[in-house]
């Protein structure tokens, strides 16, 4: 960034001098009216941001008010808990527990119930977190995990 008037390098100011807008240094800006500071594009800030590796994970979770949603929809269809349980080939006791909020259905079950009742019982939950530092991930690789599982 070089001053339009004297050619010196440094911080520049948008300055109106004799009806012309120039980017000039602090010294030259005294000859006119400063309107703004010329912003230097800071490449270093951008770089450090991209170096920070962020991982976005989309998880599917059960909606908070699943119990109420299931019960209301089932009742609106005129189905008793037992009838509903039979339709989706699950136990009535299971439906009771789910509808009372004592048992959170698994994702698979929530989808089965949801598709039968035509309601959405799952939602996507986005989680962003920084990647673990290399030293941490190196200590436990996926290969190790498979080995342990295979035992
Ligand atoms: Zn100057």
Backbone and ligand atoms as CSV (ligand in chain L), in Angstrom:
chain,resi,resn,atom,element,x,y,z
A,1,UNK,N,N,0.860,-1.190,0.000
A,1,UNK,CA,C,0.000,0.000,0.000
A,1,UNK,C,C,0.896,1.240,0.000
A,2,UNK,N,N,0.767,1.981,-1.064
A,2,UNK,CA,C,1.660,3.132,-1.244
A,2,UNK,C,C,0.836,4.413,-1.354
A,3,UNK,N,N,1.310,5.415,-0.714
A,3,UNK,CA,C,0.654,6.728,-0.728
A,3,UNK,C,C,0.564,7.280,-2.147
A,4,UNK,N,N,-0.627,7.746,-2.499
A,4,UNK,CA,C,-0.834,8.279,-3.849
A,4,UNK,C,C,-0.036,9.551,-4.103
A,5,UNK,N,N,0.303,10.242,-3.033
A,5,UNK,CA,C,0.979,11.526,-3.233
A,5,UNK,C,C,2.496,11.428,-3.154
A,6,UNK,N,N,2.990,10.844,-2.065
A,6,UNK,CA,C,4.443,10.852,-1.904
A,6,UNK,C,C,5.079,9.488,-2.155
A,7,UNK,N,N,4.271,8.473,-2.236
A,7,UNK,CA,C,4.812,7.150,-2.557
A,7,UNK,C,C,5.385,6.392,-1.373
A,8,UNK,N,N,5.194,6.890,-0.182
A,8,UNK,CA,C,5.736,6.174,0.970
A,8,UNK,C,C,4.784,5.047,1.380
A,9,UNK,N,N,5.349,4.020,1.966
A,9,UNK,CA,C,4.549,2.864,2.358
A,9,UNK,C,C,4.042,3.010,3.778
A,10,UNK,N,N,2.910,2.425,4.048
A,10,UNK,CA,C,2.405,2.465,5.417
A,10,UNK,C,C,0.899,2.521,5.430
A,11,UNK,N,N,0.388,2.903,6.567
A,11,UNK,CA,C,-1.055,3.001,6.727
A,11,UNK,C,C,-1.587,4.125,5.854
A,12,UNK,N,N,-2.682,3.852,5.154
A,12,UNK,CA,C,-3.213,4.862,4.245
A,12,UNK,C,C,-4.580,5.341,4.688
A,13,UNK,N,N,-4.863,6.577,4.329
A,13,UNK,CA,C,-6.140,7.184,4.673
A,13,UNK,C,C,-6.828,7.636,3.402
A,14,UNK,N,N,-8.117,7.323,3.302
A,14,UNK,CA,C,-8.898,7.845,2.192
A,14,UNK,C,C,-9.081,9.325,2.451
A,15,UNK,N,N,-8.528,10.135,1.606
A,15,UNK,CA,C,-8.525,11.567,1.855
A,15,UNK,C,C,-8.995,12.330,0.618
A,16,UNK,N,N,-9.832,13.313,0.859
A,16,UNK,CA,C,-10.271,14.151,-0.258
A,16,UNK,C,C,-9.372,15.375,-0.303
A,17,UNK,N,N,-8.613,15.438,-1.364
A,17,UNK,CA,C,-7.713,16.575,-1.548
A,17,UNK,C,C,-8.066,17.246,-2.870
A,18,UNK,N,N,-8.473,18.478,-2.781
A,18,UNK,CA,C,-8.875,19.262,-3.963
A,18,UNK,C,C,-9.858,18.488,-4.849
A,19,UNK,N,N,-10.913,17.993,-4.205
A,19,UNK,CA,C,-12.001,17.287,-4.882
A,19,UNK,C,C,-11.624,15.926,-5.462
A,20,UNK,N,N,-10.462,15.439,-5.160
A,20,UNK,CA,C,-10.071,14.104,-5.627
A,20,UNK,C,C,-9.909,13.200,-4.414
A,21,UNK,N,N,-10.417,11.979,-4.541
A,21,UNK,CA,C,-10.229,11.060,-3.424
A,21,UNK,C,C,-8.956,10.255,-3.630
A,22,UNK,N,N,-8.082,10.351,-2.686
A,22,UNK,CA,C,-6.788,9.672,-2.798
A,22,UNK,C,C,-6.541,8.819,-1.560
A,23,UNK,N,N,-5.737,7.795,-1.770
A,23,UNK,CA,C,-5.270,7.006,-0.625
A,23,UNK,C,C,-3.874,7.494,-0.287
A,24,UNK,N,N,-3.795,8.210,0.796
A,24,UNK,CA,C,-2.505,8.825,1.115
A,24,UNK,C,C,-2.047,8.466,2.531
A,25,UNK,N,N,-0.799,8.700,2.781
A,25,UNK,CA,C,-0.227,8.410,4.100
A,25,UNK,C,C,-0.665,9.468,5.106
A,26,UNK,N,N,-0.302,9.241,6.350
A,26,UNK,CA,C,-0.714,10.144,7.414
A,26,UNK,C,C,-0.220,11.570,7.172
A,27,UNK,N,N,0.995,11.686,6.732
A,27,UNK,CA,C,1.582,13.014,6.487
A,27,UNK,C,C,0.791,13.769,5.419
A,28,UNK,N,N,0.522,13.063,4.286
A,28,UNK,CA,C,-0.149,13.715,3.165
A,28,UNK,C,C,-1.617,13.979,3.459
A,29,UNK,N,N,-2.200,13.193,4.361
A,29,UNK,CA,C,-3.620,13.362,4.657
A,29,UNK,C,C,-3.900,14.723,5.266
A,30,UNK,N,N,-2.862,15.354,5.768
A,30,UNK,CA,C,-3.016,16.678,6.377
A,30,UNK,C,C,-3.403,17.733,5.352
A,31,UNK,N,N,-3.153,17.425,4.087
A,31,UNK,CA,C,-3.466,18.386,3.029
A,31,UNK,C,C,-4.939,18.355,2.631
A,32,UNK,N,N,-5.657,17.354,3.119
A,32,UNK,CA,C,-7.058,17.262,2.716
A,32,UNK,C,C,-7.937,16.815,3.866
A,33,UNK,N,N,-9.081,16.264,3.517
A,33,UNK,CA,C,-10.040,15.833,4.529
A,33,UNK,C,C,-10.103,14.303,4.531
A,34,UNK,N,N,-9.737,13.714,5.641
A,34,UNK,CA,C,-9.743,12.256,5.754
A,34,UNK,C,C,-11.176,11.772,5.892
A,35,UNK,N,N,-11.574,10.810,5.056
A,35,UNK,CA,C,-12.936,10.272,5.144
A,35,UNK,C,C,-12.963,8.876,5.747
A,36,UNK,N,N,-11.879,8.139,5.549
A,36,UNK,CA,C,-11.837,6.782,6.100
A,36,UNK,C,C,-10.412,6.262,6.107
A,37,UNK,N,N,-10.231,5.234,6.880
A,37,UNK,CA,C,-8.930,4.575,6.888
A,37,UNK,C,C,-8.990,3.443,5.863
A,38,UNK,N,N,-7.984,3.361,5.027
A,38,UNK,CA,C,-7.954,2.289,4.032
A,38,UNK,C,C,-7.634,0.986,4.754
A,39,UNK,N,N,-8.554,0.045,4.612
A,39,UNK,CA,C,-8.346,-1.213,5.329
A,39,UNK,C,C,-7.435,-2.137,4.554
A,40,UNK,N,N,-6.443,-2.575,5.262
A,40,UNK,CA,C,-5.530,-3.529,4.656
A,40,UNK,C,C,-6.147,-4.910,4.734
A,41,UNK,N,N,-6.119,-5.605,3.630
A,41,UNK,CA,C,-6.643,-6.967,3.657
A,41,UNK,C,C,-5.684,-7.841,4.445
A,42,UNK,N,N,-6.199,-8.316,5.540
A,42,UNK,CA,C,-5.313,-9.082,6.417
A,42,UNK,C,C,-5.354,-10.568,6.066
A,43,UNK,N,N,-4.368,-10.966,5.309
A,43,UNK,CA,C,-4.321,-12.359,4.858
A,43,UNK,C,C,-4.024,-13.308,6.007
A,44,UNK,N,N,-3.305,-12.826,6.985
A,44,UNK,CA,C,-2.897,-13.724,8.074
A,44,UNK,C,C,-4.095,-14.208,8.884
A,45,UNK,N,N,-5.086,-13.357,9.043
A,45,UNK,CA,C,-6.260,-13.754,9.822
A,45,UNK,C,C,-7.019,-14.861,9.102
A,46,UNK,N,N,-7.194,-14.662,7.794
A,46,UNK,CA,C,-7.910,-15.667,7.011
A,46,UNK,C,C,-7.211,-17.015,7.068
A,47,UNK,N,N,-5.907,-16.964,6.965
A,47,UNK,CA,C,-5.145,-18.200,6.937
A,47,UNK,C,C,-5.298,-18.987,8.234
A,48,UNK,N,N,-5.198,-18.287,9.338
A,48,UNK,CA,C,-5.270,-18.992,10.617
A,48,UNK,C,C,-6.645,-19.620,10.824
A,49,UNK,N,N,-7.649,-18.995,10.211
A,49,UNK,CA,C,-9.000,-19.555,10.344
A,49,UNK,C,C,-9.142,-20.882,9.599
A,50,UNK,N,N,-8.599,-20.898,8.384
A,50,UNK,CA,C,-8.734,-22.112,7.591
A,50,UNK,C,C,-7.862,-23.239,8.138
A,51,UNK,N,N,-6.840,-22.853,8.883
A,51,UNK,CA,C,-5.991,-23.887,9.480
A,51,UNK,C,C,-6.712,-24.625,10.596
A,52,UNK,N,N,-7.631,-23.928,11.199
A,52,UNK,CA,C,-8.402,-24.545,12.256
A,52,UNK,C,C,-9.400,-25.497,11.608
A,53,UNK,N,N,-9.121,-26.736,11.673
A,53,UNK,CA,C,-9.990,-27.681,10.989
A,53,UNK,C,C,-11.246,-27.944,11.808
A,54,UNK,N,N,-12.344,-27.628,11.176
A,54,UNK,CA,C,-13.605,-27.857,11.867
A,54,UNK,C,C,-14.320,-29.050,11.235
A,55,UNK,N,N,-14.847,-29.852,12.065
A,55,UNK,CA,C,-15.592,-31.009,11.598
A,55,UNK,C,C,-17.059,-30.794,11.899
A,56,UNK,N,N,-17.857,-30.980,10.898
A,56,UNK,CA,C,-19.290,-30.879,11.134
A,56,UNK,C,C,-19.889,-32.271,11.051
A,57,UNK,N,N,-20.543,-32.621,12.106
A,57,UNK,CA,C,-21.145,-33.936,12.179
A,57,UNK,C,C,-22.664,-33.765,12.247
A,58,UNK,N,N,-23.348,-34.452,11.396
A,58,UNK,CA,C,-24.802,-34.387,11.464
A,58,UNK,C,C,-25.298,-35.656,12.134
A,59,UNK,N,N,-25.946,-35.452,13.243
A,59,UNK,CA,C,-26.462,-36.592,13.991
A,59,UNK,C,C,-27.977,-36.568,13.942
A,60,UNK,N,N,-28.542,-37.729,13.959
A,60,UNK,CA,C,-29.992,-37.804,14.023
A,60,UNK,C,C,-30.383,-38.078,15.452
A,61,UNK,N,N,-31.269,-37.263,15.941
A,61,UNK,CA,C,-31.706,-37.451,17.323
A,61,UNK,C,C,-33.234,-37.526,17.381
A,62,UNK,N,N,-33.714,-38.073,18.481
A,62,UNK,CA,C,-35.153,-38.173,18.686
A,62,UNK,C,C,-35.659,-36.815,19.166
A,63,UNK,N,N,-36.781,-36.377,18.631
A,63,UNK,CA,C,-37.310,-35.082,19.057
A,63,UNK,C,C,-37.681,-35.138,20.541
A,64,UNK,N,N,-37.599,-33.976,21.189
A,64,UNK,CA,C,-37.813,-33.936,22.631
A,64,UNK,C,C,-39.225,-34.351,23.042
A,65,UNK,N,N,-40.192,-33.898,22.254
A,65,UNK,CA,C,-41.583,-34.142,22.652
A,65,UNK,C,C,-42.168,-35.353,21.917
A,66,UNK,N,N,-41.331,-36.385,21.765
A,66,UNK,CA,C,-41.780,-37.577,21.035
A,66,UNK,C,C,-43.007,-38.216,21.698
A,67,UNK,N,N,-43.012,-38.247,23.033
A,67,UNK,CA,C,-44.092,-38.920,23.756
A,67,UNK,C,C,-45.450,-38.288,23.431
A,68,UNK,N,N,-45.471,-36.963,23.533
A,68,UNK,CA,C,-46.707,-36.238,23.285
A,68,UNK,C,C,-47.133,-36.362,21.822
A,69,UNK,N,N,-46.155,-36.262,20.934
A,69,UNK,CA,C,-46.452,-36.334,19.506
A,69,UNK,C,C,-47.085,-37.673,19.150
A,70,UNK,N,N,-46.521,-38.739,19.682
A,70,UNK,CA,C,-47.026,-40.078,19.371
A,70,UNK,C,C,-48.435,-40.238,19.928
A,71,UNK,N,N,-48.603,-39.855,21.193
A,71,UNK,CA,C,-49.898,-40.042,21.849
A,71,UNK,C,C,-50.995,-39.253,21.135
A,72,UNK,N,N,-50.705,-37.988,20.847
A,72,UNK,CA,C,-51.713,-37.141,20.200
A,72,UNK,C,C,-52.121,-37.691,18.845
A,73,UNK,N,N,-51.120,-38.096,18.073
A,73,UNK,CA,C,-51.405,-38.585,16.726
A,73,UNK,C,C,-52.163,-39.913,16.783
A,74,UNK,N,N,-51.744,-40.777,17.710
A,74,UNK,CA,C,-52.421,-42.063,17.855
A,74,UNK,C,C,-53.879,-41.847,18.229
A,75,UNK,N,N,-54.092,-40.944,19.191
A,75,UNK,CA,C,-55.465,-40.667,19.626
A,75,UNK,C,C,-56.286,-40.066,18.497
A,76,UNK,N,N,-55.663,-39.222,17.698
A,76,UNK,CA,C,-56.403,-38.602,16.595
A,76,UNK,C,C,-56.795,-39.633,15.548
A,77,UNK,N,N,-56.054,-40.737,15.506
A,77,UNK,CA,C,-56.396,-41.812,14.570
A,77,UNK,C,C,-57.416,-42.776,15.192
A,78,UNK,N,N,-57.767,-42.533,16.445
A,78,UNK,CA,C,-58.732,-43.369,17.134
A,78,UNK,C,C,-58.205,-44.746,17.489
A,79,UNK,N,N,-56.903,-44.839,17.655
A,79,UNK,CA,C,-56.296,-46.121,17.994
A,79,UNK,C,C,-55.982,-46.189,19.476
A,80,UNK,N,N,-56.254,-47.368,20.065
A,80,UNK,CA,C,-55.848,-47.574,21.450
A,80,UNK,C,C,-54.383,-48.001,21.432
A,81,UNK,N,N,-53.749,-47.861,22.583
A,81,UNK,CA,C,-52.325,-48.227,22.649
A,81,UNK,C,C,-52.080,-49.645,22.149
A,82,UNK,N,N,-52.965,-50.555,22.582
A,82,UNK,CA,C,-52.815,-51.953,22.193
A,82,UNK,C,C,-52.982,-52.156,20.695
A,83,UNK,N,N,-53.964,-51.468,20.127
A,83,UNK,CA,C,-54.210,-51.578,18.685
A,83,UNK,C,C,-53.025,-51.021,17.888
A,84,UNK,N,N,-52.564,-49.908,18.378
A,84,UNK,CA,C,-51.437,-49.263,17.721
A,84,UNK,C,C,-50.199,-50.163,17.782
A,85,UNK,N,N,-49.981,-50.738,18.962
A,85,UNK,CA,C,-48.835,-51.632,19.139
A,85,UNK,C,C,-48.886,-52.792,18.144
A,86,UNK,N,N,-50.083,-53.362,17.983
A,86,UNK,CA,C,-50.242,-54.484,17.056
A,86,UNK,C,C,-49.912,-54.069,15.624
A,87,UNK,N,N,-50.377,-52.893,15.260
A,87,UNK,CA,C,-50.181,-52.409,13.880
A,87,UNK,C,C,-48.700,-52.289,13.534
A,88,UNK,N,N,-47.914,-51.897,14.510
A,88,UNK,CA,C,-46.486,-51.755,14.212
A,88,UNK,C,C,-45.701,-52.942,14.785
A,89,UNK,N,N,-46.436,-54.005,15.134
A,89,UNK,CA,C,-45.879,-55.226,15.725
A,89,UNK,C,C,-44.856,-54.964,16.834
A,90,UNK,N,N,-45.316,-54.185,17.800
A,90,UNK,CA,C,-44.539,-53.974,19.021
A,90,UNK,C,C,-45.433,-54.296,20.207
A,91,UNK,N,N,-44.798,-54.395,21.382
A,91,UNK,CA,C,-45.566,-54.714,22.574
A,91,UNK,C,C,-46.304,-53.477,23.080
A,92,UNK,N,N,-47.492,-53.714,23.634
A,92,UNK,CA,C,-48.276,-52.601,24.171
A,92,UNK,C,C,-47.506,-51.907,25.298
A,93,UNK,N,N,-46.800,-52.698,26.093
A,93,UNK,CA,C,-46.056,-52.123,27.218
A,93,UNK,C,C,-44.978,-51.163,26.730
A,94,UNK,N,N,-44.441,-51.484,25.568
A,94,UNK,CA,C,-43.410,-50.621,24.995
A,94,UNK,C,C,-44.007,-49.272,24.599
A,95,UNK,N,N,-45.178,-49.318,23.973
A,95,UNK,CA,C,-45.863,-48.083,23.576
A,95,UNK,C,C,-46.215,-47.257,24.808
A,96,UNK,N,N,-46.656,-47.960,25.855
A,96,UNK,CA,C,-46.995,-47.266,27.113
A,96,UNK,C,C,-45.790,-46.498,27.652
A,97,UNK,N,N,-44.658,-47.202,27.661
A,97,UNK,CA,C,-43.438,-46.575,28.194
A,97,UNK,C,C,-43.010,-45.388,27.346
A,98,UNK,N,N,-43.119,-45.556,26.041
A,98,UNK,CA,C,-42.702,-44.471,25.141
A,98,UNK,C,C,-43.635,-43.271,25.294
A,99,UNK,N,N,-44.923,-43.535,25.309
A,99,UNK,CA,C,-45.892,-42.434,25.382
A,99,UNK,C,C,-45.855,-41.715,26.722
A,100,UNK,N,N,-45.431,-42.423,27.754
A,100,UNK,CA,C,-45.336,-41.761,29.057
A,100,UNK,C,C,-43.993,-41.065,29.207
A,101,UNK,N,N,-43.144,-41.223,28.220
A,101,UNK,CA,C,-41.844,-40.553,28.266
A,101,UNK,C,C,-40.803,-41.298,29.077
A,102,UNK,N,N,-41.147,-42.509,29.517
A,102,UNK,CA,C,-40.198,-43.269,30.318
A,102,UNK,C,C,-39.147,-43.981,29.470
A,103,UNK,N,N,-39.456,-44.106,28.209
A,103,UNK,CA,C,-38.517,-44.799,27.340
A,103,UNK,C,C,-38.384,-44.044,26.033
A,104,UNK,N,N,-37.153,-43.693,25.712
A,104,UNK,CA,C,-36.920,-43.028,24.444
A,104,UNK,C,C,-36.725,-44.102,23.384
A,105,UNK,N,N,-37.533,-44.067,22.337
A,105,UNK,CA,C,-37.382,-45.108,21.315
A,105,UNK,C,C,-36.034,-44.999,20.608
A,106,UNK,N,N,-35.567,-46.121,20.105
A,106,UNK,CA,C,-34.352,-46.088,19.302
A,106,UNK,C,C,-34.670,-45.370,18.003
A,107,UNK,N,N,-33.627,-44.990,17.283
A,107,UNK,CA,C,-33.852,-44.281,16.018
A,107,UNK,C,C,-34.702,-45.113,15.063
A,108,UNK,N,N,-34.407,-46.402,15.031
A,108,UNK,CA,C,-35.135,-47.291,14.134
A,108,UNK,C,C,-36.611,-47.357,14.486
A,109,UNK,N,N,-36.881,-47.496,15.783
A,109,UNK,CA,C,-38.269,-47.574,16.237
A,109,UNK,C,C,-38.984,-46.243,16.016
A,110,UNK,N,N,-38.277,-45.154,16.293
A,110,UNK,CA,C,-38.868,-43.829,16.102
A,110,UNK,C,C,-39.263,-43.627,14.646
A,111,UNK,N,N,-38.442,-44.147,13.752
A,111,UNK,CA,C,-38.739,-44.006,12.327
A,111,UNK,C,C,-39.926,-44.875,11.922
A,112,UNK,N,N,-39.974,-46.052,12.525
A,112,UNK,CA,C,-41.085,-46.959,12.231
A,112,UNK,C,C,-42.396,-46.341,12.705
A,113,UNK,N,N,-42.387,-45.855,13.938
A,113,UNK,CA,C,-43.593,-45.215,14.477
A,113,UNK,C,C,-43.931,-43.968,13.656
A,114,UNK,N,N,-42.890,-43.189,13.375
A,114,UNK,CA,C,-43.080,-41.951,12.627
A,114,UNK,C,C,-43.676,-42.177,11.252
A,115,UNK,N,N,-43.196,-43.222,10.577
A,115,UNK,CA,C,-43.711,-43.454,9.220
A,115,UNK,C,C,-45.139,-43.998,9.269
A,116,UNK,N,N,-45.452,-44.747,10.323
A,116,UNK,CA,C,-46.820,-45.257,10.462
A,116,UNK,C,C,-47.791,-44.125,10.786
A,117,UNK,N,N,-47.371,-43.248,11.691
A,117,UNK,CA,C,-48.255,-42.150,12.110
A,117,UNK,C,C,-48.120,-40.931,11.196
A,118,UNK,N,N,-47.178,-41.001,10.279
A,118,UNK,CA,C,-46.878,-39.877,9.385
A,118,UNK,C,C,-46.524,-38.613,10.164
A,119,UNK,N,N,-45.649,-38.816,11.144
A,119,UNK,CA,C,-45.112,-37.668,11.882
A,119,UNK,C,C,-43.597,-37.818,11.934
A,120,UNK,N,N,-42.948,-36.709,12.182
A,120,UNK,CA,C,-41.492,-36.744,12.213
A,120,UNK,C,C,-41.020,-36.801,13.666
A,121,UNK,N,N,-40.369,-37.900,13.986
A,121,UNK,CA,C,-39.915,-38.066,15.373
A,121,UNK,C,C,-38.409,-37.925,15.521
A,122,UNK,N,N,-37.755,-37.715,14.404
A,122,UNK,CA,C,-36.304,-37.508,14.479
A,122,UNK,C,C,-35.963,-36.162,13.871
A,123,UNK,N,N,-34.857,-35.633,14.295
A,123,UNK,CA,C,-34.404,-34.382,13.700
A,123,UNK,C,C,-32.890,-34.420,13.567
A,124,UNK,N,N,-32.424,-33.644,12.612
A,124,UNK,CA,C,-30.979,-33.616,12.393
A,124,UNK,C,C,-30.352,-32.593,13.315
A,125,UNK,N,N,-29.316,-33.018,13.942
A,125,UNK,CA,C,-28.628,-32.168,14.901
A,125,UNK,C,C,-27.201,-31.997,14.417
A,126,UNK,N,N,-26.836,-30.757,14.147
A,126,UNK,CA,C,-25.505,-30.510,13.601
A,126,UNK,C,C,-24.541,-30.127,14.706
A,127,UNK,N,N,-23.448,-30.808,14.707
A,127,UNK,CA,C,-22.442,-30.508,15.721
A,127,UNK,C,C,-21.141,-30.143,15.043
A,128,UNK,N,N,-20.610,-29.007,15.447
A,128,UNK,CA,C,-19.333,-28.603,14.887
A,128,UNK,C,C,-18.291,-28.623,15.991
A,129,UNK,N,N,-17.259,-29.325,15.731
A,129,UNK,CA,C,-16.179,-29.313,16.720
A,129,UNK,C,C,-14.834,-29.367,16.031
A,130,UNK,N,N,-13.841,-28.864,16.734
A,130,UNK,CA,C,-12.497,-28.856,16.176
A,130,UNK,C,C,-11.952,-30.271,16.138
A,131,UNK,N,N,-11.201,-30.502,15.101
A,131,UNK,CA,C,-10.565,-31.811,14.990
A,131,UNK,C,C,-9.582,-31.975,16.139
A,132,UNK,N,N,-9.512,-33.183,16.614
A,132,UNK,CA,C,-8.578,-33.445,17.699
A,132,UNK,C,C,-7.152,-33.273,17.195
A,133,UNK,N,N,-6.288,-32.867,18.081
A,133,UNK,CA,C,-4.903,-32.693,17.675
A,133,UNK,C,C,-4.309,-34.039,17.272
A,134,UNK,N,N,-3.289,-33.955,16.446
A,134,UNK,CA,C,-2.744,-35.176,15.870
A,134,UNK,C,C,-2.263,-36.169,16.922
A,135,UNK,N,N,-1.646,-35.657,17.954
A,135,UNK,CA,C,-1.083,-36.557,18.956
A,135,UNK,C,C,-2.172,-37.419,19.591
A,136,UNK,N,N,-3.329,-36.827,19.737
A,136,UNK,CA,C,-4.423,-37.572,20.369
A,136,UNK,C,C,-4.957,-38.685,19.461
A,137,UNK,N,N,-5.199,-38.334,18.189
A,137,UNK,CA,C,-5.761,-39.328,17.280
A,137,UNK,C,C,-4.760,-40.439,16.982
A,138,UNK,N,N,-3.479,-40.087,17.036
A,138,UNK,CA,C,-2.463,-41.098,16.739
A,138,UNK,C,C,-2.438,-42.204,17.790
A,139,UNK,N,N,-2.786,-41.856,19.000
A,139,UNK,CA,C,-2.705,-42.846,20.069
A,139,UNK,C,C,-3.781,-43.917,19.939
A,140,UNK,N,N,-4.829,-43.605,19.202
A,140,UNK,CA,C,-5.898,-44.586,19.064
A,140,UNK,C,C,-6.461,-44.489,17.653
A,141,UNK,N,N,-6.046,-45.374,16.809
A,141,UNK,CA,C,-6.489,-45.314,15.423
A,141,UNK,C,C,-7.667,-46.248,15.197
A,142,UNK,N,N,-8.277,-46.100,14.061
A,142,UNK,CA,C,-9.403,-46.978,13.713
A,142,UNK,C,C,-8.918,-48.421,13.630
A,143,UNK,N,N,-7.696,-48.581,13.174
A,143,UNK,CA,C,-7.111,-49.919,13.091
A,143,UNK,C,C,-7.090,-50.603,14.437
A,144,UNK,N,N,-6.713,-49.861,15.462
A,144,UNK,CA,C,-6.693,-50.416,16.827
A,144,UNK,C,C,-8.077,-50.837,17.256
A,145,UNK,N,N,-9.026,-49.993,16.898
A,145,UNK,CA,C,-10.403,-50.249,17.299
A,145,UNK,C,C,-10.906,-51.560,16.688
A,146,UNK,N,N,-10.590,-51.763,15.433
A,146,UNK,CA,C,-11.017,-52.987,14.750
A,146,UNK,C,C,-10.367,-54.201,15.404
A,147,UNK,N,N,-9.109,-54.060,15.749
A,147,UNK,CA,C,-8.394,-55.163,16.399
A,147,UNK,C,C,-9.073,-55.549,17.711
A,148,UNK,N,N,-9.415,-54.536,18.488
A,148,UNK,CA,C,-10.051,-54.803,19.777
A,148,UNK,C,C,-11.401,-55.478,19.572
A,149,UNK,N,N,-12.161,-54.952,18.624
A,149,UNK,CA,C,-13.482,-55.488,18.343
A,149,UNK,C,C,-13.418,-56.932,17.863
A,150,UNK,N,N,-12.375,-57.225,17.122
A,150,UNK,CA,C,-12.263,-58.553,16.526
A,150,UNK,C,C,-11.927,-59.652,17.518
A,151,UNK,N,N,-11.486,-59.264,18.713
A,151,UNK,CA,C,-11.088,-60.259,19.715
A,151,UNK,C,C,-12.248,-61.105,20.211
L,1,ZN,ZN,ZN,2.245,10.582,1.517
